[in-house]
Amino acid sequence: MSAISFTTLNASERPLLNKFYRSHASAMRASANAELWVARAPGIVAALNLSAVAEGYWLTGLLVDPTRRSQRLAHRLIAQACSGKAGTVWLFCHPELAGFYQQQGFTGVDSLPAALAERLARYQRSKPLIALGRAQSSVLGSSPGNSTSV
């Protein structure tokens, strides 16, 4: 098995991500204004979109090639994509996926930025989705006991 690399795609590579989604019969698409993250081995085997929103980021479009599941690719891809990001990373998922995301530090949230709250309410009209979030560490990489707040 070849080594896996985790990288962002540039705008000219966006069609590759859409092709990956289509090849797995997914309705997901590469977001126009998002960072597009992929795991390659050497072709795309996992992907996600990370869009900037008020106070953080919105994670969408997470998909792992079914033949590559149970290899912690989603966990590693999320870790790479969120590394160095300040604020909170939010996502919407079906309730049965909550445990998967909780293993990666996501928890249920009571409030969302207005744009995400409106979108979730719209999506919930036709799908049973929940919102989860994960607070990110400082971009400067603080460690426990290194806080300057009192």
LINJO-V970160 format. One record per pair of residues at least 12 apart in sequence whose ideal C-beta (glycine too) atoms are under 8 Angstrom apart, sorted by sequence separation. I is the first residue (numbers start at 1). GAP is how many residues later the second one is. D is the distance in Angstrom with one decimal. If there is no record, write none. Layout:
BEGIN
I | GAP | D
I | GAP | D
END
This chain:
BEGIN
18 | 12 | 5.3
36 | 12 | 7.9
37 | 12 | 7.6
48 | 12 | 7.1
49 | 12 | 4.2
62 | 12 | 6.0
17 | 13 | 4.1
36 | 13 | 6.0
37 | 13 | 6.3
48 | 13 | 5.5
64 | 13 | 7.9
35 | 14 | 7.3
47 | 14 | 6.4
48 | 14 | 4.4
34 | 15 | 4.0
35 | 15 | 4.5
47 | 15 | 7.4
48 | 15 | 7.6
62 | 15 | 7.5
91 | 15 | 6.9
116 | 15 | 7.3
14 | 16 | 4.7
34 | 16 | 5.7
35 | 16 | 7.7
46 | 16 | 7.8
47 | 16 | 5.7
62 | 16 | 7.3
34 | 17 | 4.2
46 | 17 | 6.7
89 | 17 | 7.8
20 | 18 | 7.7
31 | 18 | 4.2
33 | 18 | 6.2
46 | 18 | 4.3
17 | 19 | 5.5
30 | 19 | 6.5
33 | 19 | 7.8
45 | 19 | 6.9
46 | 19 | 6.6
59 | 19 | 7.1
90 | 19 | 6.8
112 | 19 | 5.7
31 | 20 | 5.6
45 | 20 | 4.6
9 | 21 | 7.6
17 | 21 | 6.7
44 | 21 | 7.9
112 | 21 | 7.8
14 | 22 | 6.6
46 | 22 | 6.8
59 | 22 | 7.4
90 | 22 | 6.1
108 | 22 | 6.6
109 | 22 | 5.1
13 | 23 | 7.5
45 | 23 | 4.6
59 | 23 | 7.8
90 | 23 | 7.8
108 | 23 | 7.2
109 | 23 | 6.4
20 | 24 | 4.4
108 | 24 | 6.1
109 | 24 | 4.2
39 | 25 | 7.8
57 | 25 | 7.4
79 | 25 | 7.8
107 | 25 | 6.4
21 | 26 | 7.4
34 | 26 | 7.4
74 | 26 | 7.7
78 | 26 | 5.8
90 | 26 | 5.8
106 | 26 | 4.0
107 | 26 | 6.7
8 | 27 | 5.5
9 | 27 | 4.2
17 | 27 | 6.8
20 | 27 | 5.8
41 | 27 | 7.5
46 | 27 | 4.4
92 | 27 | 7.9
106 | 27 | 6.4
107 | 27 | 7.2
8 | 28 | 6.1
9 | 28 | 7.7
16 | 28 | 6.3
45 | 28 | 6.4
46 | 28 | 6.3
57 | 28 | 5.8
75 | 28 | 7.5
92 | 28 | 5.8
106 | 28 | 4.6
8 | 29 | 5.7
9 | 29 | 6.0
31 | 29 | 6.5
48 | 29 | 5.9
56 | 29 | 7.4
62 | 29 | 7.7
75 | 29 | 5.7
105 | 29 | 4.7
7 | 30 | 7.4
8 | 30 | 7.7
17 | 30 | 5.5
31 | 30 | 6.9
47 | 30 | 7.6
48 | 30 | 6.9
56 | 30 | 7.7
57 | 30 | 6.7
59 | 30 | 5.5
102 | 30 | 7.7
104 | 30 | 7.2
6 | 31 | 6.8
7 | 31 | 6.3
30 | 31 | 7.3
46 | 31 | 5.1
50 | 31 | 5.0
56 | 31 | 3.2
57 | 31 | 7.6
58 | 31 | 7.6
59 | 31 | 7.0
60 | 31 | 7.0
92 | 31 | 6.4
101 | 31 | 5.2
6 | 32 | 7.4
28 | 32 | 7.5
29 | 32 | 7.4
50 | 32 | 7.3
55 | 32 | 5.0
56 | 32 | 3.8
57 | 32 | 4.8
58 | 32 | 5.4
59 | 32 | 4.3
60 | 32 | 7.9
98 | 32 | 6.4
6 | 33 | 5.4
7 | 33 | 6.7
28 | 33 | 4.4
48 | 33 | 5.9
55 | 33 | 6.1
56 | 33 | 5.9
57 | 33 | 7.3
58 | 33 | 7.0
94 | 33 | 7.3
95 | 33 | 6.2
5 | 34 | 7.3
6 | 34 | 7.9
39 | 34 | 5.2
56 | 34 | 6.5
94 | 34 | 6.4
98 | 34 | 6.7
4 | 35 | 5.3
5 | 35 | 5.1
28 | 35 | 6.1
50 | 35 | 7.7
94 | 35 | 6.4
95 | 35 | 5.5
4 | 36 | 6.8
5 | 36 | 7.7
93 | 36 | 6.5
94 | 36 | 7.7
4 | 37 | 4.7
26 | 37 | 5.7
39 | 37 | 7.0
53 | 37 | 7.3
92 | 37 | 4.5
93 | 37 | 6.3
3 | 38 | 7.1
39 | 38 | 5.1
92 | 38 | 7.0
2 | 39 | 5.0
24 | 39 | 6.3
38 | 39 | 7.7
50 | 39 | 7.5
92 | 39 | 5.7
93 | 39 | 6.4
1 | 40 | 7.2
2 | 40 | 6.1
21 | 40 | 7.3
37 | 40 | 6.0
91 | 40 | 7.5
92 | 40 | 7.8
4 | 41 | 7.1
24 | 41 | 6.8
90 | 41 | 6.2
91 | 41 | 5.5
21 | 42 | 6.4
24 | 42 | 7.0
90 | 42 | 7.0
91 | 42 | 7.7
20 | 43 | 7.5
37 | 43 | 6.6
90 | 43 | 4.6
37 | 44 | 4.2
89 | 44 | 6.7
88 | 45 | 4.8
89 | 45 | 5.1
35 | 46 | 6.9
88 | 46 | 6.6
88 | 47 | 5.3
89 | 47 | 6.2
87 | 48 | 7.8
88 | 48 | 6.6
87 | 49 | 5.9
86 | 50 | 5.8
85 | 51 | 5.0
82 | 52 | 7.6
86 | 52 | 6.2
86 | 53 | 4.7
82 | 54 | 6.1
85 | 54 | 7.2
84 | 55 | 5.5
56 | 57 | 7.6
84 | 57 | 7.9
55 | 58 | 5.8
58 | 58 | 6.1
54 | 59 | 4.0
53 | 60 | 5.2
54 | 60 | 7.3
54 | 61 | 6.9
53 | 62 | 6.2
53 | 63 | 6.0
4 | 69 | 7.1
6 | 70 | 6.5
6 | 71 | 5.8
4 | 72 | 7.7
6 | 74 | 4.0
6 | 75 | 7.8
56 | 77 | 7.8
56 | 80 | 7.1
END
